[in-house]
Amino acid sequence: MFLWKNMLGILGNINNIPNPAIHCTAIQGTLLVLDLLVATRDNQGISMDNQSTPPVPLELPPLFMFVGWLCQAAAMPDHFRAGRSLATGALCRLMTRRLDRPVTLDYLAHYYRLLHSGLRGNDLDVQHAIISNSTRIFTLGLPGSTMVLVDFLTAIESVLLTNRAESFALRTDALKILFSLTCLPNLYKPDDKVPDLQRMVKSHPTYAAAAPGHLDTQTQPEVSRQDQERDSEISMQQVKDRVMMLLIRVSREEPHTPTRCHAICALATFVFDELANKTNNPRLSECFDVLLALLRCDEPQVAQMAVKMLSMLSMQFASLSQMGGQLVDKVYATISATIRNLLENELPTSPMGATAATAHAEELTPVRRAQQHTHRSNRI
C-alpha cells in the first residue's frame, strides 16, 4: 500500500499542473483509479454462495484518498473547466453512495459548498455533472442535505422548464431528484424554514472567500432581488408547492414519453403522500385534473400510466372522500366519460386500443366500489 500510494503521488499534486489539457488527463487517470477502488469495494459485498451478505471487511479500499484533490480540482478557475466538471461529478458519485463509515463534517462542508457554487454558477457542465451524479442525495439522509435543497430546486427548474434542448438522460436524472422530494416536506412542519447557502454566503463573506476559484464571492453569479426574496425565507410549505407545480408542468409538457411517465408517477406519489398524511391540501384538485386529462392522451404509455396511478390513488379513497364529494364525483364522471368515449368513438381496431379501453374499465372498478360503499354507509 505504501509503495502504491507513492507511485500515485510521484508527480505531486495534480492540481498544480498548469496546462488545462494535461490537468484534465490527470483527473481522468485519477478517476480511473477511484473507479477501480469503488469496484473493489462493491465486489467485497458479494458472498461466495451469493445467498448472504458478508460482514464489512477489516481492510477497506481508501475511497476518500483522492477527496482532497477532487475538492481542489472542483474549485479551479474557468480555464480548467473540463477537469473541474469531471472532478465535481466524481465527488458527487462518491458522496452519494452508501459508505461503510459516516462522512466527516469537514468533507460534508466542502461538498455542500461545491454543490452550492456549482448549481448557482454559470458553468452548465458543472451543473449538469452535479445533477447527473447526485440523484440519491436526498434519499441517503446525509446530515445537512436540506441546505442545498433550494439550489437543487432552482437547477431542476432550469433543466426541466427552460432548457428544452437538454438531453433526455439529464432531464430524467433531474426528475429523479425531484421524485425524491415528493415526500420530504411532510417530514417537517409547514412553517419550518429551509437553510439557504446563498444567504449564508452573503452574510459571511469570509466563509465564501475561504476557497479559490469559482467559489469566491467575486465570481458568484449575481442574484436578482426577486430571487433573493424567493429564496431567503423559503419554508417547507413553499418547497412542497414548488415541487407540486413543477411535477404538474412536466406531466403536461414533457416531450419525452418515458420521462413524462416518470413525472406522472412522481405526481401520483405526491398526491398519495398528501392523502395518507391527511394534510387537506386544497391544491390536490389540480393534480387530479392533470391525471384525469392524461387519460385521453394520444400516447398509449402515458394514458396507461395515468390509469395505473389513479388505481393506486383509489386506495386512499377514504381520505379523498373527506375532502368533499365533488372531487370524487369528478374523478368518477371523468373516468366513465373517457371509457364511454373510447368504446363509442375512439376505439381503434388494433389490439392495443382494445387493451387500453379494457384497462380503463378494469381500473374504474375500485373507485366505483368505494363510492357505492360510501353511499350505502350514508343511507344507513
C-alpha positions as CSV (number, residue, x, y, z in Angstrom):
1,M,0.0,0.0,0.0
2,F,2.8,2.4,0.9
3,L,4.6,1.8,-2.5
4,W,1.3,2.1,-4.4
5,K,0.5,5.5,-2.8
6,N,3.9,6.8,-3.5
7,M,3.6,5.7,-7.2
8,L,0.3,7.6,-7.4
9,G,1.8,10.7,-6.0
10,I,5.1,10.6,-7.8
11,L,4.1,13.7,-9.8
12,G,2.9,15.6,-6.7
13,N,-0.4,17.4,-6.5
14,I,-2.1,17.1,-9.9
15,N,-3.9,20.4,-9.4
16,N,-0.5,22.2,-9.7
17,I,-0.3,21.2,-13.4
18,P,-0.6,24.5,-15.3
19,N,-1.8,23.1,-18.7
20,P,-5.6,22.6,-18.6
21,A,-5.5,19.7,-21.1
22,I,-2.8,17.8,-19.2
23,H,-4.7,18.6,-16.0
24,C,-7.9,17.1,-17.4
25,T,-5.9,13.9,-18.4
26,A,-4.5,13.7,-14.9
27,I,-8.0,14.0,-13.5
28,Q,-9.2,11.2,-15.8
29,G,-6.4,8.9,-14.6
30,T,-7.3,9.7,-11.0
31,L,-10.9,8.9,-11.6
32,L,-9.9,5.6,-13.3
33,V,-8.1,4.6,-10.1
34,L,-11.0,5.7,-8.0
35,D,-13.5,3.7,-10.1
36,L,-11.3,0.6,-9.5
37,L,-11.3,1.2,-5.8
38,V,-15.1,1.5,-5.8
39,A,-15.5,-1.7,-7.9
40,T,-13.2,-3.5,-5.4
41,R,-15.4,-2.4,-2.5
42,D,-18.6,-3.5,-4.4
43,N,-17.1,-6.9,-5.0
44,Q,-16.3,-7.3,-1.3
45,G,-20.0,-7.3,-0.6
46,I,-20.6,-10.4,-2.7
47,S,-20.5,-13.8,-0.9
48,M,-19.2,-16.9,-2.4
49,D,-22.6,-18.6,-2.3
50,N,-24.4,-15.5,-3.4
51,Q,-27.0,-16.2,-0.8
52,S,-26.0,-13.8,2.0
53,T,-24.3,-10.5,2.6
54,P,-20.8,-10.9,4.1
55,P,-19.8,-8.7,7.1
56,V,-17.9,-5.5,6.5
57,P,-14.2,-6.5,6.0
58,L,-11.5,-5.1,8.1
59,E,-9.5,-3.9,5.1
60,L,-11.4,-1.4,3.0
61,P,-10.3,0.4,-0.2
62,P,-9.2,4.0,0.6
63,L,-12.1,5.6,-1.3
64,F,-11.5,9.1,0.3
65,M,-7.8,9.2,-0.5
66,F,-8.4,11.5,-3.5
67,V,-11.1,13.7,-2.0
68,G,-8.7,16.5,-1.3
69,W,-7.5,16.5,-4.9
70,L,-11.1,16.4,-6.1
71,C,-12.3,19.2,-3.9
72,Q,-9.4,21.4,-5.0
73,A,-10.0,20.5,-8.7
74,A,-13.7,21.3,-8.4
75,A,-12.7,24.8,-7.3
76,M,-10.3,25.5,-10.1
77,P,-10.7,28.6,-12.4
78,D,-12.7,28.6,-15.6
79,H,-9.9,27.7,-17.9
80,F,-9.7,24.3,-16.1
81,R,-13.4,23.7,-16.9
82,A,-13.0,20.2,-18.3
83,G,-11.2,18.8,-15.4
84,R,-13.4,20.8,-13.0
85,S,-16.6,19.2,-14.2
86,L,-15.1,15.7,-14.1
87,A,-13.9,16.2,-10.5
88,T,-17.3,17.6,-9.5
89,G,-19.1,14.6,-10.9
90,A,-16.7,12.1,-9.3
91,L,-17.1,13.8,-5.9
92,C,-20.9,13.7,-6.2
93,R,-20.8,10.0,-7.1
94,L,-18.6,9.2,-4.1
95,M,-20.6,11.2,-1.6
96,T,-24.0,9.8,-2.6
97,R,-23.1,6.2,-2.4
98,R,-23.7,4.1,0.7
99,L,-20.5,4.3,2.7
100,D,-19.2,2.0,5.4
101,R,-18.3,4.8,7.7
102,P,-20.1,8.2,8.3
103,V,-18.7,11.1,6.3
104,T,-16.9,13.6,8.4
105,L,-18.4,17.1,8.8
106,D,-15.3,18.7,7.1
107,Y,-16.0,16.6,4.0
108,L,-19.7,17.5,4.1
109,A,-18.9,21.2,4.5
110,H,-16.7,21.3,1.4
111,Y,-19.1,19.1,-0.5
112,Y,-22.1,21.4,0.1
113,R,-20.1,24.5,-0.8
114,L,-19.1,22.9,-4.1
115,L,-22.8,21.9,-4.7
116,H,-23.9,25.4,-4.0
117,S,-21.4,27.2,-6.2
118,G,-21.8,24.7,-9.0
119,L,-25.6,24.8,-9.0
120,R,-25.7,28.6,-8.7
121,G,-22.8,29.2,-11.1
122,N,-22.8,29.8,-14.8
123,D,-20.9,26.7,-15.8
124,L,-23.5,24.4,-17.3
125,D,-21.1,21.5,-17.5
126,V,-20.6,21.6,-13.7
127,Q,-24.3,22.0,-13.1
128,H,-25.1,19.0,-15.3
129,A,-22.4,16.9,-13.7
130,I,-23.9,17.6,-10.3
131,I,-27.4,16.7,-11.4
132,S,-26.4,13.5,-13.2
133,N,-24.4,12.2,-10.3
134,S,-26.5,13.3,-7.3
135,T,-29.8,11.5,-7.9
136,R,-29.7,9.9,-4.5
137,I,-28.6,12.9,-2.4
138,F,-31.9,13.4,-0.6
139,T,-32.6,9.6,-0.1
140,L,-29.5,8.9,2.0
141,G,-30.2,11.1,5.0
142,L,-26.9,13.0,4.7
143,P,-26.6,15.5,7.6
144,G,-27.4,19.0,6.4
145,S,-28.6,17.9,2.9
146,T,-31.5,20.3,3.1
147,M,-29.0,23.2,3.0
148,V,-28.7,22.7,-0.8
149,L,-32.4,22.0,-1.3
150,V,-33.2,25.4,-2.7
151,D,-30.2,25.2,-5.0
152,F,-31.3,21.9,-6.4
153,L,-34.8,23.1,-7.0
154,T,-33.6,26.1,-8.9
155,A,-31.3,24.0,-11.1
156,I,-34.0,21.3,-11.7
157,E,-36.4,24.0,-12.8
158,S,-33.8,25.3,-15.2
159,V,-33.3,21.9,-16.7
160,L,-36.9,20.8,-16.9
161,L,-38.6,24.0,-17.8
162,T,-36.1,26.3,-19.5
163,N,-33.5,24.2,-21.3
164,R,-35.8,22.1,-23.5
165,A,-32.8,21.1,-25.7
166,E,-31.1,19.3,-22.8
167,S,-30.5,15.5,-23.3
168,F,-33.3,13.2,-22.1
169,A,-30.8,11.4,-19.8
170,L,-30.1,14.7,-17.9
171,R,-33.8,15.5,-17.7
172,T,-34.5,12.1,-16.3
173,D,-31.8,12.5,-13.7
174,A,-33.3,15.9,-12.7
175,L,-36.7,14.3,-12.4
176,K,-35.2,11.5,-10.2
177,I,-34.0,14.1,-7.7
178,L,-37.4,15.8,-7.9
179,F,-39.1,12.5,-7.2
180,S,-37.1,12.0,-4.1
181,L,-38.5,15.3,-2.8
182,T,-42.2,14.4,-3.1
183,C,-42.5,13.1,0.4
184,L,-39.7,15.1,2.1
185,P,-41.7,18.2,3.1
186,N,-44.2,16.2,5.1
187,L,-41.3,15.1,7.4
188,Y,-41.2,18.7,8.6
189,K,-43.7,21.3,9.8
190,P,-45.1,23.5,7.1
191,D,-43.6,26.6,8.7
192,D,-40.1,25.1,9.1
193,K,-37.5,27.2,7.2
194,V,-35.1,25.6,4.8
195,P,-31.5,26.8,5.2
196,D,-30.2,28.7,2.2
197,L,-26.5,28.7,1.5
198,Q,-26.9,31.8,-0.8
199,R,-28.0,33.9,2.2
200,M,-25.3,32.4,4.4
201,V,-22.6,33.3,1.9
202,K,-23.8,36.8,1.6
203,S,-23.9,37.1,5.4
204,H,-20.4,35.7,6.0
205,P,-18.0,37.0,3.3
206,T,-15.1,35.2,4.9
207,Y,-16.8,31.9,4.6
208,A,-17.3,32.4,0.8
209,A,-13.7,33.7,0.3
210,A,-12.1,30.7,2.0
211,A,-11.8,28.8,-1.2
212,P,-10.2,29.8,-4.5
213,G,-11.6,29.9,-8.0
214,H,-15.3,30.0,-8.8
215,L,-16.2,29.7,-5.1
216,D,-15.1,33.3,-4.5
217,T,-17.9,35.8,-3.9
218,Q,-16.5,38.0,-6.6
219,T,-17.1,35.3,-9.2
220,Q,-20.5,34.2,-7.8
221,P,-23.4,34.9,-10.2
222,E,-25.5,37.9,-9.4
223,V,-28.9,37.1,-7.9
224,S,-31.8,39.4,-8.7
225,R,-33.9,41.0,-5.9
226,Q,-36.8,38.7,-6.9
227,D,-34.6,35.6,-6.5
228,Q,-33.3,36.9,-3.1
229,E,-36.9,37.4,-1.8
230,R,-38.0,34.0,-3.1
231,D,-35.0,32.0,-1.7
232,S,-34.1,33.8,1.5
233,E,-37.3,32.9,3.5
234,I,-38.5,29.7,1.8
235,S,-40.5,27.4,4.0
236,M,-41.3,23.7,3.7
237,Q,-44.8,24.6,2.5
238,Q,-43.2,26.7,-0.3
239,V,-41.0,23.7,-1.1
240,K,-44.0,21.5,-1.4
241,D,-45.8,24.0,-3.6
242,R,-42.8,24.3,-5.9
243,V,-42.4,20.6,-6.2
244,M,-46.1,20.1,-7.0
245,M,-46.2,22.8,-9.6
246,L,-43.1,21.5,-11.3
247,L,-44.4,18.0,-11.4
248,I,-47.7,19.3,-12.9
249,R,-45.9,21.2,-15.6
250,V,-43.6,18.3,-16.5
251,S,-46.5,15.9,-16.6
252,R,-48.3,18.1,-19.0
253,E,-45.5,19.3,-21.2
254,E,-42.6,16.8,-21.2
255,P,-41.9,15.7,-24.8
256,H,-40.0,12.5,-23.8
257,T,-42.5,9.8,-23.1
258,P,-40.5,7.7,-20.5
259,T,-39.6,10.9,-18.6
260,R,-43.2,12.1,-18.7
261,C,-44.4,8.7,-17.3
262,H,-41.8,9.1,-14.6
263,A,-43.2,12.6,-13.8
264,I,-46.8,11.2,-13.7
265,C,-45.7,8.5,-11.2
266,A,-44.0,11.2,-9.1
267,L,-47.1,13.4,-9.2
268,A,-49.3,10.5,-8.1
269,T,-46.9,9.6,-5.3
270,F,-47.0,13.2,-4.1
271,V,-50.8,13.1,-4.0
272,F,-50.8,9.7,-2.3
273,D,-48.5,11.0,0.5
274,E,-50.7,14.1,0.9
275,L,-53.8,11.9,1.3
276,A,-52.0,9.4,3.6
277,N,-50.9,12.3,5.9
278,K,-54.3,13.9,5.8
279,T,-52.8,17.4,5.0
280,N,-56.1,18.6,3.5
281,N,-54.1,20.3,0.7
282,P,-56.7,22.4,-1.3
283,R,-54.5,22.2,-4.4
284,L,-54.8,18.4,-4.8
285,S,-57.7,19.0,-7.2
286,E,-55.1,20.5,-9.7
287,C,-53.1,17.3,-9.5
288,F,-56.3,15.2,-10.2
289,D,-57.2,17.5,-13.1
290,V,-53.8,16.6,-14.7
291,L,-54.1,12.9,-14.1
292,L,-57.7,12.8,-15.4
293,A,-56.8,14.8,-18.5
294,L,-53.9,12.4,-19.3
295,L,-56.5,9.6,-19.7
296,R,-57.2,10.9,-23.2
297,C,-53.5,11.4,-24.1
298,D,-52.5,10.2,-27.6
299,E,-49.5,8.4,-26.2
300,P,-50.7,4.9,-25.0
301,Q,-47.9,4.6,-22.4
302,V,-48.9,8.0,-20.9
303,A,-52.6,7.1,-20.7
304,Q,-51.9,3.7,-19.2
305,M,-49.6,5.2,-16.6
306,A,-52.3,7.7,-15.7
307,V,-54.8,4.8,-15.3
308,K,-52.4,2.9,-13.0
309,M,-51.8,5.9,-10.9
310,L,-55.5,6.6,-10.5
311,S,-55.9,3.0,-9.5
312,M,-53.2,3.4,-6.8
313,L,-54.9,6.6,-5.5
314,S,-58.2,4.7,-5.1
315,M,-56.5,3.0,-2.1
316,Q,-56.8,6.4,-0.3
317,F,-60.5,6.8,-1.2
318,A,-61.4,7.2,2.5
319,S,-59.1,10.2,2.8
320,L,-60.1,11.6,-0.5
321,S,-63.8,11.4,0.3
322,Q,-63.2,13.5,3.5
323,M,-62.0,16.4,1.2
324,G,-65.5,16.7,-0.3
325,G,-67.7,14.7,-2.6
326,Q,-67.2,17.0,-5.6
327,L,-63.7,15.8,-6.3
328,V,-64.7,12.1,-6.0
329,D,-67.7,12.7,-8.3
330,K,-65.4,14.5,-10.8
331,V,-63.0,11.5,-10.8
332,Y,-65.8,9.1,-11.3
333,A,-67.5,11.1,-14.0
334,T,-64.3,11.7,-15.9
335,I,-63.2,8.1,-16.0
336,S,-66.7,7.0,-17.0
337,A,-66.9,9.5,-19.8
338,T,-63.4,8.5,-21.0
339,I,-64.4,4.9,-21.2
340,R,-67.6,5.7,-23.0
341,N,-65.8,7.9,-25.5
342,L,-63.2,5.2,-26.2
343,L,-65.8,2.5,-26.7
344,E,-68.2,4.6,-28.8
345,N,-66.0,6.8,-30.9
346,E,-62.2,6.4,-30.5
347,L,-61.7,2.7,-30.0
348,P,-59.1,1.6,-32.6
349,T,-59.4,-1.8,-34.3
350,S,-55.9,-2.8,-33.1
351,P,-55.4,-5.0,-30.1
352,M,-53.6,-2.1,-28.4
353,G,-56.7,0.0,-28.5
354,A,-58.9,-2.8,-27.1
355,T,-56.4,-3.4,-24.3
356,A,-56.3,0.3,-23.4
357,A,-60.1,0.5,-23.2
358,T,-60.3,-2.7,-21.1
359,A,-57.7,-1.4,-18.8
360,H,-59.7,1.8,-18.2
361,A,-62.8,-0.2,-17.4
362,E,-60.9,-2.5,-15.0
363,E,-59.3,0.4,-13.2
364,L,-62.7,2.0,-12.7
365,T,-63.9,-0.8,-10.5
366,P,-62.1,0.1,-7.2
367,V,-63.4,3.7,-7.4
368,R,-66.9,2.6,-8.2
369,R,-67.0,0.1,-5.3
370,A,-65.6,2.7,-2.9
371,Q,-68.2,5.2,-3.9
372,Q,-71.0,2.7,-3.6
373,H,-69.8,1.7,-0.2
374,T,-69.8,5.4,0.9
375,H,-73.3,6.0,-0.4
376,R,-74.5,2.8,1.4
377,S,-73.0,4.0,4.7
378,N,-74.6,7.4,4.4
379,R,-78.0,5.9,3.9
380,I,-77.6,3.7,6.9
